[in-house]
């Protein structure tokens, strides 16, 4: 996944946790072998290399579960979340075939837009995928980290632990309570490129909840005085321009929180807040940067409760 992970578990002094780390590493390796675009032999890499609209590409249960959740997310956000942006991400220099920081020609962007659209993939309950456009390719980075967090949290619970914090690349599931009985506390990073990684903008309390943040302040470039982030609008093929710099989402699963955080970055603060307010047990904080550099917070109705 190209990032780090960090797990805290509250245990008794006599509790034996030997072997748990090895189980977690095995589980992460299974997920990577399924959906890592960094591995040429992974399922997702082999699917991307497929150039057929007839072939049924049978997938693991991990891949199938993520794809089914991704389809729901795509529909829920009216296409703002889209897992087929890989060619455009590469073109803009944000993907796995980065070419440096430069603005692509409009003709090249427009040519790739025909090959963008998550609804161009058939997802069968019989355990296979089928391309409806042979050029479609997947990058599930904006949802699979959350899935990984959920899977590790499930593994911790299966081993008898109710109080834990699981984090992969900033995406979190907090189970139960801390050692002192209080809620887990997670910091939202200051959304500035010059901020330290441990510089905290706001602290959030979590108890049996998942939490994820997406932002435009880590992966971006500047050209001709303009800011271009890796958050692309699937409709235009260009980076979003509505001054949203960070979105944090609370939900029951980290996979949902992870995907929604990216989608709300695309949707903008008004539409994003409206969607969060419609969803059961989903809350969000959307931070916008003004022209003078100051931040404005936009909260869903239950975020501060």
C-alpha positions as CSV (number, residue, x, y, z in Angstrom):
1,X,0.0,0.0,0.0
2,X,3.1,2.2,0.0
3,X,2.6,3.3,3.6
4,X,3.0,2.3,7.3
5,X,0.7,0.7,9.8
6,X,0.4,1.1,13.5
7,X,-1.6,-1.0,16.0
8,X,-2.3,-0.5,19.7
9,X,-4.0,-3.2,21.7
10,X,-5.1,-3.0,25.4
11,X,-4.3,-6.3,27.1
12,X,-3.9,-7.8,30.6
13,X,-0.4,-8.3,31.9
14,X,-0.7,-12.1,31.5
15,X,-2.2,-11.9,28.0
16,X,-0.1,-13.7,25.3
17,X,-0.2,-11.8,22.0
18,X,2.6,-13.8,20.3
19,X,1.7,-14.8,16.8
20,X,-0.8,-11.9,16.3
21,X,1.7,-9.7,14.4
22,X,2.5,-12.6,12.1
23,X,-1.2,-13.1,11.4
24,X,-1.7,-9.4,10.6
25,X,1.3,-9.4,8.2
26,X,-0.1,-12.4,6.5
27,X,-3.5,-10.8,6.1
28,X,-2.0,-7.6,4.7
29,X,0.1,-9.6,2.3
30,X,-3.1,-11.3,1.0
31,X,-4.8,-8.0,0.5
32,X,-1.7,-6.6,-1.3
33,X,-1.4,-9.6,-3.5
34,X,-5.0,-9.0,-4.5
35,X,-5.2,-5.2,-5.0
36,X,-1.8,-3.7,-5.1
37,X,-0.9,-1.9,-8.4
38,X,2.7,-2.0,-7.2
39,X,2.8,-5.8,-7.8
40,X,2.8,-6.9,-11.4
41,X,1.5,-10.4,-10.5
42,X,-1.4,-9.1,-8.3
43,X,-5.0,-9.7,-9.3
44,X,-5.6,-6.0,-10.0
45,X,-2.5,-5.8,-12.2
46,X,-3.6,-8.8,-14.2
47,X,-7.1,-7.4,-14.5
48,X,-5.7,-4.1,-15.8
49,X,-3.5,-5.9,-18.3
50,X,-6.5,-7.9,-19.7
51,X,-7.7,-6.6,-23.1
52,X,-11.0,-8.5,-23.5
53,X,-14.7,-7.7,-23.0
54,X,-15.6,-11.4,-23.2
55,X,-13.4,-13.0,-20.6
56,X,-14.7,-13.5,-17.1
57,X,-11.9,-12.6,-14.7
58,X,-12.4,-14.6,-11.5
59,X,-11.3,-12.8,-8.3
60,X,-10.7,-13.6,-4.7
61,X,-13.3,-12.8,-2.0
62,X,-11.2,-9.8,-0.9
63,X,-11.3,-8.3,-4.4
64,X,-15.0,-9.0,-4.9
65,X,-16.0,-7.5,-1.5
66,X,-14.1,-4.3,-2.3
67,X,-15.5,-4.0,-5.8
68,X,-19.1,-4.5,-4.5
69,X,-18.5,-1.8,-1.9
70,X,-16.9,0.4,-4.6
71,X,-19.9,0.0,-6.8
72,X,-22.2,1.2,-4.0
73,X,-19.9,4.1,-3.3
74,X,-19.8,5.1,-7.0
75,X,-23.6,5.1,-7.1
76,X,-24.0,6.8,-3.7
77,X,-21.8,9.7,-4.8
78,X,-23.2,10.0,-8.4
79,X,-19.8,9.1,-9.8
80,X,-17.7,11.5,-7.7
81,X,-15.8,8.4,-6.4
82,X,-14.5,6.4,-9.4
83,X,-11.9,3.6,-9.2
84,X,-11.0,3.8,-13.0
85,X,-9.0,7.1,-12.9
86,X,-5.7,5.3,-13.2
87,X,-4.9,6.4,-16.8
88,X,-5.6,10.1,-15.9
89,X,-3.6,9.9,-12.6
90,X,-0.7,8.6,-14.6
91,X,-1.1,11.3,-17.2
92,X,-1.1,14.0,-14.6
93,X,2.0,12.5,-12.9
94,X,0.3,11.2,-9.8
95,X,0.2,7.5,-10.7
96,X,2.6,4.6,-10.9
97,X,4.1,5.8,-14.2
98,X,4.7,9.4,-13.1
99,X,6.3,11.7,-15.7
100,X,6.9,14.8,-13.6
101,X,4.9,17.8,-12.8
102,X,3.3,19.2,-16.0
103,X,-0.1,20.0,-17.2
104,X,-1.3,17.5,-19.9
105,X,-2.7,18.7,-23.2
106,X,-6.5,19.0,-23.2
107,X,-6.7,16.6,-26.2
108,X,-4.9,13.8,-24.2
109,X,-7.2,14.3,-21.2
110,X,-10.3,14.2,-23.4
111,X,-9.1,11.1,-25.2
112,X,-8.7,9.2,-21.9
113,X,-12.2,10.3,-20.5
114,X,-13.9,7.7,-22.7
115,X,-12.0,5.0,-20.7
116,X,-13.1,6.4,-17.4
117,X,-16.2,5.1,-15.6
118,X,-16.6,2.5,-12.9
119,X,-20.0,1.5,-14.4
120,X,-18.1,0.0,-17.4
121,X,-17.1,-3.0,-15.2
122,X,-19.5,-5.9,-14.6
123,X,-19.3,-7.2,-11.0
124,X,-20.9,-10.7,-10.7
125,X,-22.0,-12.3,-7.5
126,X,-20.6,-15.5,-9.1
127,X,-17.1,-14.1,-8.3
128,X,-15.9,-12.6,-11.5
129,X,-15.4,-9.2,-13.1
130,X,-15.9,-8.5,-16.8
131,X,-14.7,-5.4,-18.7
132,X,-17.3,-3.7,-20.8
133,X,-14.6,-1.5,-22.2
134,X,-11.3,-3.3,-22.9
135,X,-9.2,-0.2,-21.9
136,X,-10.7,0.2,-18.4
137,X,-8.1,-0.1,-15.6
138,X,-8.5,0.0,-11.8
139,X,-6.8,1.8,-9.0
140,X,-8.5,1.1,-5.7
141,X,-6.0,3.0,-3.5
142,X,-8.7,5.4,-2.2
143,X,-10.7,2.5,-0.7
144,X,-8.5,-0.5,-0.2
145,X,-6.5,1.0,2.7
146,X,-9.7,1.3,4.6
147,X,-10.6,-2.3,3.8
148,X,-7.2,-3.3,5.2
149,X,-7.9,-1.5,8.4
150,X,-11.3,-3.2,8.7
151,X,-9.7,-6.6,8.2
152,X,-7.0,-6.1,10.8
153,X,-9.6,-4.8,13.3
154,X,-11.6,-7.9,12.6
155,X,-8.5,-10.1,13.2
156,X,-7.8,-8.3,16.5
157,X,-11.4,-9.0,17.6
158,X,-11.3,-12.6,16.5
159,X,-8.2,-13.0,18.8
160,X,-10.2,-11.8,21.8
161,X,-9.3,-8.2,22.1
162,X,-12.1,-5.5,22.4
163,X,-10.0,-2.4,23.0
164,X,-7.6,-1.4,20.2
165,X,-6.6,1.2,17.6
166,X,-5.7,0.1,14.1
167,X,-4.2,2.6,11.6
168,X,-2.9,2.2,8.1
169,X,-1.6,5.4,6.4
170,X,-3.7,7.6,8.6
171,X,-7.0,5.6,8.2
172,X,-8.2,4.3,11.6
173,X,-10.6,1.9,13.3
174,X,-10.9,2.5,17.1
175,X,-12.4,-0.4,19.1
176,X,-13.6,0.0,22.6
177,X,-11.6,2.3,24.9
178,X,-8.0,3.2,25.9
179,X,-6.2,1.7,28.9
180,X,-7.6,4.5,31.1
181,X,-11.2,3.8,30.0
182,X,-11.4,6.9,27.9
183,X,-12.2,7.2,24.2
184,X,-9.4,6.9,21.7
185,X,-8.2,10.3,20.4
186,X,-7.1,10.8,16.8
187,X,-5.6,14.0,15.4
188,X,-6.5,15.6,12.0
189,X,-3.3,16.9,10.4
190,X,-2.9,20.6,9.7
191,X,-3.8,20.8,6.0
192,X,-0.7,22.7,4.8
193,X,2.2,21.2,2.8
194,X,4.7,22.8,5.1
195,X,3.1,21.4,8.3
196,X,4.9,18.6,10.2
197,X,3.3,15.2,10.0
198,X,2.5,15.3,13.7
199,X,1.1,18.9,13.7
200,X,-2.5,18.5,14.7
201,X,-5.4,20.7,13.4
202,X,-8.2,19.1,15.5
203,X,-8.5,16.1,17.8
204,X,-11.5,13.7,17.4
205,X,-12.7,11.2,20.0
206,X,-13.5,7.7,18.7
207,X,-15.3,4.7,20.3
208,X,-16.1,1.7,18.0
209,X,-15.9,3.9,15.0
210,X,-13.8,4.2,11.8
211,X,-12.1,7.5,10.7
212,X,-10.4,8.5,7.5
213,X,-9.0,11.7,6.0
214,X,-8.3,12.8,2.4
215,X,-6.4,16.0,1.5
216,X,-4.8,17.9,-1.3
217,X,-1.7,19.1,0.6
218,X,0.6,16.1,0.4
219,X,0.4,15.0,-3.3
220,X,0.3,18.0,-5.6
221,X,2.4,20.3,-7.8
222,X,2.3,24.0,-8.7
223,X,2.5,25.4,-12.2
224,X,2.0,29.0,-13.4
225,X,1.0,30.0,-9.9
226,X,-1.8,27.4,-9.7
227,X,-2.1,24.4,-7.3
228,X,-2.8,21.0,-8.9
229,X,-3.7,18.1,-6.6
230,X,-4.0,14.4,-7.1
231,X,-7.8,14.6,-6.5
232,X,-9.3,14.4,-9.9
233,X,-12.8,15.1,-11.0
234,X,-14.0,12.0,-13.1
235,X,-16.2,14.3,-15.2
236,X,-13.6,16.8,-16.3
237,X,-10.4,14.8,-15.9
238,X,-8.8,17.7,-14.1
239,X,-7.8,18.3,-10.5
240,X,-10.6,19.8,-8.4
241,X,-10.6,23.6,-8.0
242,X,-13.1,24.4,-5.2
243,X,-10.6,25.1,-2.4
244,X,-11.4,22.0,-0.2
245,X,-8.1,21.0,1.3
246,X,-9.1,18.3,3.7
247,X,-12.1,16.0,4.3
248,X,-12.4,13.7,7.4
249,X,-15.1,11.2,7.7
250,X,-16.5,9.1,10.5
251,X,-18.4,5.9,9.7
252,X,-19.0,2.3,10.9
253,X,-16.4,0.9,8.5
254,X,-13.1,2.3,7.4
255,X,-13.6,1.3,3.8
256,X,-16.7,3.5,3.7
257,X,-14.9,6.4,5.5
258,X,-11.9,6.1,3.2
259,X,-13.9,6.1,0.0
260,X,-16.2,8.9,1.1
261,X,-13.3,11.1,2.2
262,X,-12.1,11.0,-1.4
263,X,-15.5,11.4,-2.9
264,X,-16.4,14.5,-0.8
265,X,-13.1,16.1,-1.8
266,X,-14.4,15.9,-5.4
267,X,-18.0,16.9,-4.5
268,X,-17.1,20.1,-2.6
269,X,-18.3,21.3,0.8
270,X,-22.0,22.1,0.1
271,X,-22.8,18.9,-1.8
272,X,-20.5,16.8,0.5
273,X,-22.1,18.0,3.7
274,X,-25.6,17.4,2.3
275,X,-24.7,13.8,1.4
276,X,-23.1,13.1,4.8
277,X,-26.2,14.5,6.5
278,X,-28.4,12.0,4.5
279,X,-26.3,9.0,5.5
280,X,-26.9,7.0,8.7
281,X,-24.0,7.1,11.2
282,X,-21.8,9.1,8.8
283,X,-20.3,12.4,9.9
284,X,-17.7,14.6,8.3
285,X,-15.5,17.7,8.6
286,X,-14.6,19.6,5.4
287,X,-11.9,22.2,5.6
288,X,-11.7,24.9,2.9
289,X,-8.8,27.3,2.4
290,X,-9.7,30.9,1.6
291,X,-7.8,33.1,-0.9
292,X,-6.0,34.7,2.1
293,X,-4.8,31.2,3.3
294,X,-7.2,31.0,6.3
295,X,-9.2,27.8,6.9
296,X,-13.0,27.5,7.3
297,X,-14.5,24.4,8.9
298,X,-17.8,22.9,7.6
299,X,-19.3,20.2,9.8
300,X,-22.1,17.7,9.2
301,X,-24.8,17.9,11.8
302,X,-23.5,15.3,14.2
303,X,-19.7,15.7,13.9
304,X,-19.2,17.7,17.1
305,X,-21.6,15.6,19.2
